[in-house]
Amino acid sequence: MTQFELVIRRQARIRQLSMAELARRAGISRQHLYNVCRCDRGPRLYTFVQLAKALHVEPTALFATYVQSVEASRGGCRPESAGDL
């Protein structure tokens, strides 16, 4: 599990949202959400904004978490404990 995925899952759990419900509220497919969380696909800025809205967090904080995950492994997310969002 990537650092970014841990953050997404923790924020969803705090709001009592399943990953499927989070995807629905963000207007993306469940598979796309999983791909984003695993850094299999580089998400569009719009996707970050929609996820942030669904989680009630700042888009910049969510984006920063994603960038840190990518930079930590030089181009791909690495498994790690989640930092604070």
Backbone hydrogen bonds, N-H to C=O, Kabsch-Sander energy under -0.5 kcal/mol:
donor,donor_aa,acceptor,acceptor_aa,energy
3,Q,78,R,-1.3
5,E,37,C,-0.6
6,L,2,T,-2.3
7,V,3,Q,-2.0
8,I,4,F,-2.5
9,R,5,E,-3.0
10,R,6,L,-2.5
11,Q,7,V,-2.6
12,A,8,I,-2.4
13,R,9,R,-2.7
14,I,10,R,-2.4
15,R,11,Q,-1.3
16,Q,13,R,-1.6
17,L,12,A,-2.9
22,L,18,S,-2.5
23,A,19,M,-2.5
24,R,20,A,-2.2
25,R,21,E,-2.7
26,A,22,L,-2.0
27,G,23,A,-0.8
27,G,24,R,-0.8
28,I,23,A,-2.4
33,L,29,S,-2.1
34,Y,30,R,-2.3
35,N,31,Q,-2.4
36,V,32,H,-2.5
37,C,33,L,-2.7
38,R,34,Y,-2.0
39,C,36,V,-1.3
40,D,35,N,-2.7
41,R,35,N,-1.1
47,T,44,R,-0.5
48,F,44,R,-1.5
49,V,45,L,-2.3
50,Q,46,Y,-2.6
51,L,47,T,-2.7
52,A,48,F,-2.8
53,K,49,V,-2.4
54,A,50,Q,-2.3
55,L,51,L,-1.9
56,H,52,A,-1.1
56,H,53,K,-0.6
57,V,52,A,-2.2
62,L,58,E,-1.9
63,F,59,P,-2.8
64,A,60,T,-2.5
65,T,61,A,-1.9
66,Y,62,L,-1.9
67,V,63,F,-2.7
68,Q,64,A,-2.4
69,S,65,T,-1.9
70,V,66,Y,-2.3
71,E,67,V,-3.1
72,A,68,Q,-2.1
73,S,69,S,-0.7
73,S,70,V,-0.9
74,R,71,E,-1.2
75,G,70,V,-2.1
76,G,70,V,-0.8
80,E,1,M,-0.7
